[in-house]
């Protein structure tokens, strides 16, 4: 397994106030963004297929088995 795959992060959406591109109770891929994290945001690949910043409070980070991660990864 490559280092890149080990670092994959995913988050469960628990709120979507005023965010039509997020579905509550759905797991999304998180794109690393240290600057956004300092400001309390996560970079999420949303329903549009693009990555955007959303409040960290809208999500709970989750650990997934490798096969689940591979199934959820967005092909770029």
C-alpha positions in Angstrom: 0.0 0.0 0.0 1.4 3.4 -0.9 1.7 6.2 1.6 -1.0 8.2 -0.4 -3.6 5.5 0.2 -2.7 5.3 3.9 -3.4 9.0 4.3 -6.8 9.0 2.8 -9.4 10.6 5.1 -13.1 10.4 5.1 -15.8 12.2 7.0 -19.5 11.5 7.8 -21.8 14.5 7.1 -23.9 15.3 10.2 -25.2 18.7 9.2 -25.8 20.5 5.9 -27.3 23.9 6.7 -27.5 25.9 3.5 -25.3 23.4 1.6 -27.3 21.7 -1.1 -24.2 19.7 -2.3 -24.0 17.8 1.0 -26.2 14.9 2.1 -26.5 14.2 5.8 -25.5 10.6 6.9 -23.2 10.3 3.8 -19.5 9.7 3.9 -17.3 12.1 1.8 -13.6 12.1 0.8 -11.5 14.7 2.6 -8.7 16.4 0.7 -5.8 17.5 2.9 -5.7 21.3 3.3 -3.7 22.5 6.3 -4.6 26.1 5.8 -8.3 25.4 5.7 -8.0 23.2 8.8 -6.4 26.1 10.8 -9.6 28.1 10.0 -11.9 25.3 11.0 -12.8 24.0 7.6 -12.5 20.7 5.7 -11.9 20.4 2.0 -14.6 17.9 0.9 -15.4 16.3 -2.5 -19.1 17.0 -2.5 -22.1 15.8 -4.6 -20.9 18.0 -7.5 -17.7 16.0 -7.7 -15.6 19.0 -7.0 -13.8 19.9 -3.7 -15.0 22.8 -1.6 -14.5 24.1 1.9 -17.2 23.3 4.5 -17.3 24.0 8.2 -15.5 21.2 10.1 -18.6 21.1 12.5 -20.7 19.6 9.6 -18.6 16.4 9.7 -17.2 13.7 11.9 -14.0 12.1 10.7 -14.3 8.3 10.3 -11.8 5.5 9.8 -12.7 3.0 7.1 -11.3 -0.3 6.0 -9.1 -0.2 2.9 -11.7 -1.7 0.6 -14.3 0.8 1.7 -11.8 3.6 1.1 -11.1 2.4 -2.4 -14.8 2.2 -3.2 -15.4 5.8 -2.1 -12.4 7.4 -3.7 -13.2 9.9 -6.4 -11.5 9.1 -9.7 -9.7 12.1 -10.9 
